Structure formats: C-alpha cells, structure tokens
C-alpha cells in the first residue's frame, strides 16, 4: 500500500513512506510518530515523522533537526542520519532518521543501583555539554533516554532552547513531562531558565530509574517519607544521594546545584558505594550525627532499657555497619535488638534465629574528636543468676549456651542440635541463644582499625574497666 507523504493520517506496519517501509511503531508522541523503517540494502533505522503539522510544530521539528546536526559531535546524543524538511509545510511530511537504539525500559531491566548511577553520570555529562553552549533540553525524562553504543544517550530535542532563540512556547503553556517537569516549567515555561529545570528533571528521572517506579513523585524529594530511595534499596548507601536529590528538586531554581556539581556529587557517591571501607566509616559518622545532631560529646551514657534498645537498633539498622566484641572473646555483627522474654532482659539478634540475651546495665558512647573511626559503644551486662539449666554455664562463668523453646523458657543446647524437646519436635519459636550472666560488649564500625586487628578478639575490653579501655583506645588513636 503506497501512501503519499503529503498525507498526515495514521500509518500501519507494512506501509510505504517516502521510499521507506514502516516495519514497526517505536513510539507515538503528541506531534510525531517514530517507526522502525527500512530500505533495500540498508540497515533498519528509527524514522521520526511529524504529525499534526502547524506553524509551531513545524518550527519545533526544524529546531530539533538543527539541534541534532549541531550536537552530532557530542558523545551521548543520538545522531541524525537522514532528513527531509520541505520549505513549504504543504509540500510533504517532514521526517528524519536515527540509528535503532535500546529503549530505557529495556536497558534498566535488572540493573544494579551502582551501574544506573554510573550511566546517569555519563548522561549528566551530555547535559553538561549542552549547558556549556547555553542550550537547555527542557524535556528530560526516561522516555527520552536511549541506550546506544554502550552508553545512555539523550534523544528528542523537540523542546530544546538555545540562547537568544525566538520564543515558540506560548504563555501559560507548560513544557515537559508531568512527573519530571520543574515547577517553573508548569507556571511560565516561556520565561524560565531551562538549565536548572534540566537538573530538576534529571534528578527525578534518576529516582525513577533507581526505584523502578513508572511515574515520579510530586514536589521536592523527602528522604524521610515513603518516596525515600532507602525504602526501595534498603541495603544501599543512600545518604549523600538523598541530599543531592533534595537539592536538585528545590522549588526555587536558584537553589539547585549546577549540572557540573551534580556530576561531581554522583561520582563521589559512586566512589563511596563501591568502596566498603569508605562507605562503612561514612555510615558510622552518619550514625553519630543522627544520635547527636548538635555535635558528638566525648562521652554519653544511656541507662534506661528502652533508650538502650533504641540506640542499639540504630547501630544494627545498616547492614554490616557494626561489629560486636564479646566478653568471652570473638565477635559478631548484630542485625537487630528486642526485649527478651525475661523481665529486664534484651536480645541482640545476630541472625534470624540466633540471639544473645543479657540484662543491660548501661550503654556508653565514647568518642575522640572528629575522627569517628575510633569511636565505639560499650554495653555493660548487669549480673544475673544462671537459668538453672544443668551444665549450661561455660567454664569462665560468663554465659550459658541454651535453647529457647518459647520466649523466656530455656532448655539444654542439645535440644537445638537434636531438634527435640520433651520427646517432641521443636516448635517454630525455638532458637539457640547465649544468655550472658555478666560481662561487657563493645561495638566498633566494621572497618575500624580496632576491628581490623585480629588480636582484639581476645576480649581485652572486658579485662579492663570502662576508664582503662577508653584510655587504651585513646592512646592507640594518637599513634595511627
């Protein structure tokens, strides 16, 4: 079926258009359609044709082609291959072709957060290249990202704005996609600076990419709300990323960072996220800042059991953040804390089904200036009587190895090994526990100097008083 290029009706797969065979629709926009198209002895291309031709759409289409021609040397801009722009709007349907690329939806499938940010850094550098020329894209959104030549690229320059360019956007007409559009582009797009608007839209697009949501969020990013990235990526370090998104989505465009700053901040986040040592110490510092927003004291002590549980919960909240040293020697990481079945006791969870149970006397935070890598928490266990389970107390008289059948009900440890209690299989509530009769625990960041010294697993902290151990750590911190 042959259709004249002068016609502006709908097309179907298999139709001919200006010597091209339209194979498959790749997308439909407000004023244009994109098709996979082919010619004899040529590789298939993406062909974009203008629909709903009027003076404004025609000028925008011409501007888009001019933009692609001017920016063809910029890596990360989908290149222009061929074009047809009649001088007279009535002389035919304008079109241009580009290489076939992978859609953003296909690209993003299965991508890890670090890879997404890495590719967005490349994309941000494309935006930076435009901004250095005074050009704003004004329609940055995931639908306009394509993966081509092993990188994310920017496409659809239909709303691009050049310096001193004649205004095509009418007053009271908004510009961009609803969920990534900067607020000033909704109110007065014709008079607004598109550069900070691009920063806003890129930040919201990054949020969409990281969370997997199809739509963005309204207003400014809030890391303390349900839209927080940490709710979608609970094991990912997000603090500095959160701060960046907050700044990029400021309502006032003058408060948003420049695109060059965005790139630097994303690169900084990526470096921390990929370096466990740096990330761990950064998270430990952030824990201190959360507990003491006005500045960390030299020492702080909690005596109430609920307060102790709250602080320990913060310590255990971030995966692999802490390392706990036992009064019996050795160490482990706590992943949670709760009240235990016995009155006044707490359970330190080191696995989904394993816990250490003790009666807390006090929890103390110790710090040594601005270097938080030496700061630590010391938990003192109040003395308690043995449970009464025969032969459960260890040779040091510090702890008991037990099976907790239900909350607060104990049996010999071999019940866990044999999966049996009183001749019956263990209930789902059963778990192996260590019940501490006395002693002290210390918590350091996982990548602290203290934790990286294998000799410290000898429970030396429990052989010293609180003051002696603090002095010991302080001396060592000065030597490093």
C-alpha positions as CSV (number, residue, x, y, z in Angstrom):
1,X,0.0,0.0,0.0
2,X,1.5,3.3,-1.0
3,X,0.7,6.5,0.9
4,X,1.6,10.0,-0.2
5,X,4.0,11.9,2.1
6,X,1.6,14.8,1.9
7,X,-0.9,12.8,3.9
8,X,-0.8,13.1,7.7
9,X,-3.1,10.3,8.6
10,X,-2.3,7.1,10.6
11,X,0.1,4.6,9.3
12,X,0.3,0.8,9.7
13,X,3.1,-1.7,9.7
14,X,4.0,-2.5,6.1
15,X,3.0,0.9,4.7
16,X,5.4,2.7,2.4
17,X,6.5,6.2,3.3
18,X,8.9,8.3,1.2
19,X,10.7,5.2,0.0
20,X,10.8,3.6,3.4
21,X,8.9,0.5,4.6
22,X,7.4,1.1,8.0
23,X,8.0,-2.1,9.9
24,X,7.0,-1.4,13.5
25,X,5.8,1.5,15.6
26,X,8.5,2.5,18.2
27,X,6.6,5.3,19.8
28,X,3.9,7.9,19.5
29,X,4.2,11.5,20.7
30,X,2.0,14.5,20.8
31,X,3.0,15.7,17.4
32,X,5.2,12.9,15.9
33,X,5.5,9.2,15.4
34,X,8.6,7.1,15.5
35,X,8.8,3.9,13.3
36,X,11.3,1.2,12.7
37,X,11.8,1.6,9.0
38,X,14.0,0.0,6.3
39,X,15.1,0.4,2.7
40,X,16.6,-2.1,0.3
41,X,20.3,-2.8,1.2
42,X,20.2,-0.6,4.3
43,X,20.2,-1.3,8.0
44,X,16.8,-0.5,9.7
45,X,16.6,2.9,11.2
46,X,14.3,4.8,13.6
47,X,12.3,7.2,11.5
48,X,10.5,10.1,13.1
49,X,7.8,11.9,11.1
50,X,5.9,15.0,12.1
51,X,2.2,14.7,12.7
52,X,-0.4,17.5,13.4
53,X,1.6,19.9,11.2
54,X,1.1,23.6,12.1
55,X,3.5,26.6,12.3
56,X,4.6,25.9,15.8
57,X,5.1,22.1,15.5
58,X,6.8,22.6,12.1
59,X,9.3,25.1,13.6
60,X,10.0,22.8,16.6
61,X,10.6,19.9,14.2
62,X,13.1,22.1,12.3
63,X,14.8,23.1,15.5
64,X,15.1,19.5,16.6
65,X,16.8,18.6,13.4
66,X,19.1,21.7,13.6
67,X,19.9,20.6,17.2
68,X,20.9,17.1,16.2
69,X,23.0,18.5,13.4
70,X,24.8,20.9,15.7
71,X,25.2,18.4,18.5
72,X,26.2,15.5,16.4
73,X,29.8,15.8,17.7
74,X,28.6,15.4,21.3
75,X,29.0,11.9,22.6
76,X,25.7,10.7,24.1
77,X,23.4,12.5,21.6
78,X,21.6,10.1,19.3
79,X,23.0,11.1,15.8
80,X,21.0,12.3,12.8
81,X,21.3,10.1,9.7
82,X,18.9,11.5,7.0
83,X,16.3,14.2,6.9
84,X,13.5,15.7,4.8
85,X,12.4,19.2,5.6
86,X,10.3,20.8,2.8
87,X,10.4,24.6,2.5
88,X,6.6,24.6,2.3
89,X,4.7,22.9,5.1
90,X,2.2,21.8,2.5
91,X,4.8,20.1,0.4
92,X,5.0,16.9,2.4
93,X,5.5,15.3,5.8
94,X,8.9,16.2,7.4
95,X,10.9,13.4,8.8
96,X,14.4,12.4,9.9
97,X,16.1,9.1,10.8
98,X,18.3,7.9,13.6
99,X,20.0,4.6,14.5
100,X,18.0,1.9,16.2
101,X,18.7,2.0,19.9
102,X,17.6,0.2,23.1
103,X,14.7,1.8,25.0
104,X,15.2,2.9,28.5
105,X,12.7,0.4,29.8
106,X,14.7,-2.4,28.2
107,X,18.0,-1.0,29.4
108,X,17.0,-0.6,33.0
109,X,15.8,-4.2,33.5
110,X,17.9,-5.9,36.1
111,X,20.4,-3.1,36.5
112,X,22.0,-2.6,39.9
113,X,22.0,0.9,41.6
114,X,25.7,1.5,41.1
115,X,25.5,0.7,37.3
116,X,22.5,3.0,37.0
117,X,24.3,5.9,38.7
118,X,27.4,5.3,36.6
119,X,25.4,5.5,33.4
120,X,23.5,8.6,34.7
121,X,26.9,10.3,35.2
122,X,27.5,9.8,31.5
123,X,24.1,11.1,30.7
124,X,24.6,14.2,33.0
125,X,27.8,14.9,31.1
126,X,25.8,15.1,27.9
127,X,23.5,17.6,29.6
128,X,26.6,19.5,30.8
129,X,27.9,19.7,27.2
130,X,24.6,21.3,26.2
131,X,24.6,23.7,29.2
132,X,28.1,24.9,28.3
133,X,26.6,26.0,25.0
134,X,23.7,27.7,26.8
135,X,21.4,25.0,25.5
136,X,18.6,23.5,27.7
137,X,16.9,20.3,26.7
138,X,13.7,21.0,28.7
139,X,12.2,17.5,28.2
140,X,14.5,15.3,30.2
141,X,12.6,12.1,31.2
142,X,13.2,8.3,31.0
143,X,11.2,8.0,27.7
144,X,13.8,10.3,26.1
145,X,16.8,8.1,27.2
146,X,18.1,5.5,24.8
147,X,21.0,3.1,25.2
148,X,23.2,3.2,22.1
149,X,26.9,2.4,21.6
150,X,27.3,1.1,25.1
151,X,26.0,4.2,26.9
152,X,22.9,6.1,27.8
153,X,22.1,8.8,25.3
154,X,19.8,11.8,25.1
155,X,17.1,12.0,22.4
156,X,14.1,14.1,21.4
157,X,15.3,17.6,21.1
158,X,11.9,19.0,20.1
159,X,11.7,21.3,23.1
160,X,15.3,22.4,23.2
161,X,16.0,26.0,23.8
162,X,19.0,28.0,22.5
163,X,20.3,31.3,23.7
164,X,18.5,34.2,22.0
165,X,16.2,31.8,20.3
166,X,12.8,33.1,19.3
167,X,10.2,32.0,21.8
168,X,7.9,29.3,20.4
169,X,6.3,28.3,23.7
170,X,3.1,30.3,24.3
171,X,2.4,32.0,27.6
172,X,0.6,29.7,30.1
173,X,1.8,26.7,28.1
174,X,3.8,24.2,30.2
175,X,6.8,22.3,28.8
176,X,8.0,18.8,29.6
177,X,6.6,15.6,31.2
178,X,4.4,15.9,34.2
179,X,6.3,13.8,36.7
180,X,9.7,15.1,35.8
181,X,8.8,18.7,35.0
182,X,10.3,21.5,37.1
183,X,7.6,23.7,38.7
184,X,8.6,26.8,36.9
185,X,8.0,25.0,33.6
186,X,4.4,24.4,34.6
187,X,3.9,28.1,35.5
188,X,5.8,30.1,32.9
189,X,7.9,27.9,30.7
190,X,8.3,30.7,28.1
191,X,10.2,32.9,30.5
192,X,12.0,30.3,32.7
193,X,15.7,29.3,32.6
194,X,15.8,25.8,31.2
195,X,19.2,24.9,32.8
196,X,18.1,24.4,36.4
197,X,14.9,22.8,35.0
198,X,17.1,20.2,33.4
199,X,18.8,19.5,36.7
200,X,15.4,19.0,38.3
201,X,14.2,16.7,35.6
202,X,17.4,14.6,35.6
203,X,17.2,14.1,39.4
204,X,13.6,12.9,39.2
205,X,14.5,10.6,36.3
206,X,17.3,9.2,38.4
207,X,14.8,8.5,41.2
208,X,12.5,6.7,38.7
209,X,15.5,4.6,37.4
210,X,16.6,3.6,40.9
211,X,13.2,2.8,42.4
212,X,11.7,1.1,39.3
213,X,8.6,3.2,39.6
214,X,6.9,4.1,36.3
215,X,5.9,7.5,37.5
216,X,7.8,10.1,39.5
217,X,6.7,11.9,42.7
218,X,5.2,15.4,43.1
219,X,7.2,18.2,44.7
220,X,10.5,18.1,46.4
221,X,12.2,14.8,47.3
222,X,11.9,13.9,51.0
223,X,14.2,11.1,52.3
224,X,12.1,10.8,55.5
225,X,8.9,9.9,53.5
226,X,7.6,6.9,51.6
227,X,9.4,8.0,48.5
228,X,12.8,7.6,50.1
229,X,15.2,5.6,47.9
230,X,16.2,3.6,51.0
231,X,12.6,2.1,51.1
232,X,13.3,0.6,47.7
233,X,17.0,-0.2,48.1
234,X,17.4,-1.0,51.9
235,X,20.9,-2.3,51.6
236,X,22.2,0.6,49.5
237,X,24.1,3.6,50.9
238,X,21.8,6.5,50.1
239,X,22.6,9.4,52.4
240,X,24.6,11.6,50.1
241,X,22.3,10.6,47.2
242,X,19.3,11.7,49.3
243,X,20.9,15.1,50.0
244,X,21.6,15.6,46.3
245,X,18.0,14.8,45.3
246,X,16.7,17.2,47.9
247,X,18.8,20.0,46.5
248,X,18.1,19.2,42.8
249,X,14.3,19.2,43.4
250,X,14.2,22.6,45.2
251,X,11.2,24.6,44.2
252,X,13.4,27.7,43.7
253,X,15.5,27.0,40.7
254,X,18.3,29.3,42.0
255,X,18.8,26.9,44.9
256,X,19.5,23.9,42.7
257,X,23.1,22.9,42.0
258,X,24.7,23.3,38.6
259,X,24.9,20.2,36.4
260,X,28.7,20.1,37.0
261,X,28.1,19.9,40.7
262,X,25.6,17.1,40.2
263,X,28.2,15.1,38.2
264,X,30.8,15.6,41.0
265,X,28.3,14.5,43.7
266,X,27.2,11.4,41.8
267,X,30.8,10.4,41.2
268,X,31.5,10.9,44.9
269,X,28.5,8.7,45.8
270,X,29.6,6.1,43.4
271,X,33.1,6.0,44.9
272,X,31.8,5.6,48.4
273,X,29.2,3.0,47.4
274,X,31.9,0.8,45.7
275,X,34.4,1.1,48.5
276,X,33.1,-0.8,51.5
277,X,35.8,0.7,53.8
278,X,34.9,4.3,52.9
279,X,31.2,3.6,53.0
280,X,31.3,1.9,56.3
281,X,33.2,4.8,58.0
282,X,30.9,7.3,56.4
283,X,27.8,5.4,57.7
284,X,29.4,5.2,61.2
285,X,29.9,9.0,61.1
286,X,26.3,9.5,60.0
287,X,25.1,7.3,62.9
288,X,27.0,9.6,65.2
289,X,25.4,12.7,63.6
290,X,21.9,11.1,63.9
291,X,22.4,10.4,67.6
292,X,24.0,13.7,68.3
293,X,22.8,16.3,65.7
294,X,24.3,19.2,67.6
295,X,27.8,17.6,67.8
296,X,29.1,14.4,69.4
297,X,30.1,14.5,73.1
298,X,33.2,12.9,74.4
299,X,31.0,10.5,76.3
300,X,27.3,9.8,76.5
301,X,25.6,7.2,78.6
302,X,22.1,5.6,78.4
303,X,20.7,3.8,81.5
304,X,17.0,3.2,80.6
305,X,16.4,-0.1,78.8
306,X,14.1,1.4,76.1
307,X,16.8,4.1,75.3
308,X,19.5,1.4,75.1
309,X,17.3,-0.6,72.7
310,X,16.7,2.4,70.6
311,X,20.4,3.2,70.2
312,X,21.3,-0.4,69.5
313,X,18.6,-0.5,66.9
314,X,20.2,2.4,65.1
315,X,23.6,0.6,65.3
316,X,22.1,-2.5,63.8
317,X,19.9,-0.8,61.2
318,X,22.5,-0.5,58.4
319,X,23.8,-3.8,57.1
320,X,27.4,-4.7,58.0
321,X,27.8,-1.4,59.8
322,X,28.8,-2.7,63.3
323,X,31.0,-5.3,64.8
324,X,30.4,-6.5,68.3
325,X,33.1,-7.9,70.5
326,X,32.1,-10.4,73.2
327,X,33.2,-10.6,76.8
328,X,34.1,-14.3,76.1
329,X,36.2,-13.4,73.0
330,X,35.4,-13.3,69.3
331,X,32.9,-11.1,67.6
332,X,29.8,-10.8,65.5
333,X,27.5,-8.4,63.8
334,X,24.1,-7.6,65.3
335,X,21.2,-7.2,62.9
336,X,18.6,-6.2,65.4
337,X,17.6,-5.8,69.1
338,X,14.4,-6.5,71.0
339,X,13.1,-7.0,74.5
340,X,13.6,-10.6,75.7
341,X,11.1,-12.9,77.5
342,X,12.7,-12.4,80.9
343,X,12.0,-9.2,82.7
344,X,14.6,-6.5,82.2
345,X,16.5,-8.6,79.5
346,X,17.2,-7.7,75.9
347,X,18.0,-9.9,72.9
348,X,20.8,-8.9,70.5
349,X,20.0,-10.6,67.2
350,X,23.0,-11.9,65.2
351,X,20.9,-14.0,62.8
352,X,17.2,-14.5,62.1
353,X,17.1,-17.4,64.6
354,X,20.1,-16.7,66.8
355,X,20.3,-14.2,69.7
356,X,22.5,-13.1,72.6
357,X,20.4,-12.4,75.8
358,X,21.5,-10.2,78.6
359,X,20.3,-7.7,81.2
360,X,21.7,-4.3,80.2
361,X,23.1,-2.1,83.0
362,X,24.2,0.8,80.8
363,X,25.3,1.7,77.2
364,X,28.1,4.3,76.8
365,X,29.3,6.1,73.7
366,X,32.9,7.1,73.6
367,X,34.5,9.5,71.0
368,X,37.9,11.0,70.3
369,X,37.5,14.2,68.3
370,X,36.4,14.4,64.7
371,X,37.8,11.1,63.7
372,X,34.8,8.8,64.3
373,X,36.7,5.7,63.1
374,X,37.9,5.3,66.7
375,X,34.5,5.9,68.4
376,X,32.7,3.0,70.0
377,X,29.8,1.9,72.2
378,X,30.3,-0.1,75.4
379,X,27.4,-2.2,76.7
380,X,27.7,-3.4,80.3
381,X,25.7,-6.5,81.2
382,X,24.2,-6.5,84.7
383,X,24.9,-9.6,86.8
384,X,22.1,-12.2,86.7
385,X,21.7,-15.7,88.1
386,X,22.1,-18.8,85.9
387,X,18.9,-20.1,84.3
388,X,19.0,-23.3,86.2
389,X,19.5,-25.5,83.1
390,X,22.0,-28.1,84.1
391,X,25.6,-27.8,82.8
392,X,24.8,-24.8,80.7
393,X,27.3,-22.3,82.2
394,X,30.6,-22.0,80.3
395,X,33.9,-22.6,82.1
396,X,34.5,-18.9,82.5
397,X,31.2,-18.4,84.3
398,X,30.2,-15.7,81.9
399,X,27.5,-17.2,79.7
400,X,25.1,-20.1,79.1
401,X,24.5,-21.9,75.8
402,X,20.8,-22.7,75.7
403,X,17.8,-23.5,73.5
404,X,15.0,-21.0,74.0
405,X,11.8,-23.0,73.4
406,X,9.4,-20.1,73.6
407,X,10.1,-16.6,74.9
408,X,11.8,-16.9,78.3
409,X,11.6,-20.7,78.5
410,X,15.0,-22.4,78.3
411,X,16.3,-26.0,77.7
412,X,19.7,-27.5,77.2
413,X,21.5,-26.5,74.0
414,X,21.5,-30.1,72.7
415,X,17.7,-29.8,72.2
416,X,18.5,-27.5,69.3
417,X,21.1,-29.9,67.9
418,X,18.6,-32.8,68.1
419,X,15.6,-30.7,67.1
420,X,13.7,-32.2,70.1
421,X,12.3,-31.2,73.4
422,X,10.4,-33.5,75.8
423,X,10.1,-36.1,73.0
424,X,8.5,-33.6,70.5
425,X,10.0,-31.7,67.6
426,X,11.0,-28.2,68.4
427,X,8.3,-25.5,67.8
428,X,8.9,-22.8,65.2
429,X,9.6,-20.4,68.0
430,X,12.6,-22.3,69.2
431,X,16.1,-20.8,68.7
432,X,19.7,-21.2,70.0
433,X,20.7,-18.4,72.4
434,X,23.6,-17.4,74.6
435,X,22.5,-16.0,77.9
436,X,25.1,-13.7,79.5
437,X,25.4,-13.7,83.3
438,X,27.8,-10.7,83.3
439,X,30.5,-9.0,81.1
440,X,30.8,-6.1,78.7
441,X,30.5,-5.8,74.9
442,X,32.0,-3.2,72.7
443,X,30.7,-2.1,69.2
444,X,33.0,-0.6,66.6
445,X,32.5,0.2,63.0
446,X,33.2,-2.8,60.8
447,X,36.1,-1.1,59.1
448,X,37.6,0.5,62.2
449,X,41.3,0.0,63.0
450,X,40.3,-1.9,66.1
451,X,38.2,-4.4,64.2
452,X,40.8,-4.9,61.5
453,X,43.3,-6.0,64.2
454,X,42.7,-9.7,64.8
455,X,44.4,-9.6,68.2
456,X,41.5,-7.5,69.6
457,X,39.2,-10.6,69.5
458,X,40.8,-11.7,72.8
459,X,38.1,-9.8,74.9
460,X,40.7,-7.4,76.2
461,X,38.0,-4.8,76.7
462,X,36.3,-7.0,79.3
463,X,39.6,-7.3,81.2
464,X,39.7,-3.6,81.6
465,X,37.5,-1.1,83.4
466,X,35.5,1.4,81.4
467,X,38.1,4.1,82.0
468,X,41.0,1.8,81.3
469,X,39.7,0.7,78.0
470,X,38.9,4.3,76.9
471,X,42.5,5.4,77.8
472,X,43.8,2.4,75.8
473,X,41.8,3.3,72.7
474,X,42.7,7.0,73.1
475,X,46.4,6.1,73.2
476,X,46.2,4.0,70.1
477,X,44.2,6.6,68.2
478,X,47.1,9.0,68.7
479,X,49.6,6.6,67.3
480,X,47.8,6.0,64.0
